[in-house]
């Protein structure tokens, strides 16, 4: 029998390399493998800086003798204790044990900087902003940089008051209700003097606009006080808002540090996009480098308006590096209800994006069949710096993949809900990767067809 030597042991790796390798394991695997060796036990959690406490984590660990609540308390407390270098914690579920989680975080995680608390839409277990929540903010308030919460509408202004009281170094604030609506801008203002007080360090904020004259004035005042500091802004334009687009664009143009903007336009308010173009929004905000534009598909965006939009984006946002657009694009004068046959669908061409030469990341969800071979043709000439592309419901063929292979910087391709199973052929994907060695990740999912459902597949460069 051959005697085991040190060369056959994992111990031959130094601690630094061992930590690097173990860093990529999910937390549940780390819990199972920590007893493999003394070296692993000592190192396996050292680089664990982020953790998600949810139901799935408890299910993955076998503690059959306990009820669900006991299981959660036991598992979460044990994990937190083993991870002293945690900087970011996500609490995605809670069944009456928030107090215990807070006690464990205070005791074992002195470096905590980012807290995300949210619940599933069907959960009735809303976070109660009682002593435990205050204790959490008091302990980490001086170092906390991110606070994201999902809670009941009645709690929104209460949270803002606590932020002002405890979190002077906060950089990112995001508050949603149970249906994922952002906090209304009016909740950022105090009831006494209608004055907005937020941490001076704030760089990222999300809120919704239900526009009337008062809200319009509040947005202008908010920008005057905080616009020169914010680098990221998420704005949801609600369906019943009578937004003054001219005032809106004027205020955004005063935000000199703004680099990342996300605009969510609710149903029945798609007129906002046309007015936004008319007010030369892009020309007045040329410093934006990341833009996400989401428009409810209740109303379709016409082909003409969409082309005007992307043309304006390309010509005026010279620093734009990442672009995401989600909407339904249809032919002019065709309503969504009547746009049911393929003759009403517009096929986008890559020529529409020809001015976006600096773009590195592109995500488009424009409706079924809008992005087809015409879109991918000459994409290497129009978007030469593209590294990441994600297209929803494309009408894609092997010809399209050949076009993608000419993008010299491309590393990731994601095609969602494809309707052409031909491209699932491994040889076709292999040809794409062999032609473009920079591509390391190809992910394709397939939609239901009349015959069957084809499961999504992943292709990794290392396994081709």
Number of C-alpha atoms within 10 A of each C-alpha: 3 4 6 8 8 9 9 9 9 12 14 11 13 10 14 9 10 17 20 14 12 19 18 12 15 11 18 15 13 19 17 11 15 16 13 9 11 11 17 19 16 14 18 25 23 17 16 23 17 15 17 17 20 16 15 11 14 18 15 11 14 10 15 9 8 11 9 15 12 12 18 25 18 15 17 20 18 13 18 21 15 18 20 20 19 24 18 20 20 16 18 16 21 22 15 15 14 17 14 16 21 18 14 18 23 17 13 17 21 15 17 24 20 21 19 18 19 21 20 14 11 8 12 11 13 17 20 13 13 9 10 16 15 14 15 18 21 14 17 21 20 14 17 23 22 20 19 17 20 26 24 15 17 9 17 20 18 13 17 20 16 15 20 14 14 19 22 18 18 25 21 21 21 17 26 21 19 18 12 11 16 22 26 22 20 20 19 22 19 14 11 6 7 12 14 18 16 21 18 15 16 20 21 20 18 21 21 20 23 18 20 14 10 10 17 20 12 21 19 17 15 19 17 13 14 18 21 14 18 22 19 20 19 18 19 20 23 20 16 14 16 16 19 14 19 14 15 16 17 15 18 19 20 16 19 16 16 24 19 19 19 19 17 18 23 20 16 16 19 20 12 19 19 16 14 16 18 13 17 15 23 21 16 16 20 19 20 22 19 20 20 17 16 18 24 18 19 16 20 25 26 18 19 13 17 21 16 15 18 18 17 18 23 20 16 21 23 19 17 23 19 20 20 18 18 18 21 24 27 26 18 14 11 15 16 17 9 8 15 11 7 9 9 17 19 20 21 21 18 19 17 17 21 18 19 26 20 19 24 19 20 17 18 20 20 26 21 20 19 24 24 21 22 18 21 22 19 20 22 20 14 20 22 20 19 25 19 19 20 19 24 21 24 25 21 23 18 18 15 20 20 19 17 24 21 17 22 17 18 24 19 18 20 17 20 18 20 26 21 16 15 12 19 19 10 12 11 17 19 16 15 20 24 14 15 19 14 17 23 17 18 19 15 20 19 20 17 12 12 6 6 8 12 16 12 15 11 12 17 15 17 7 7 13
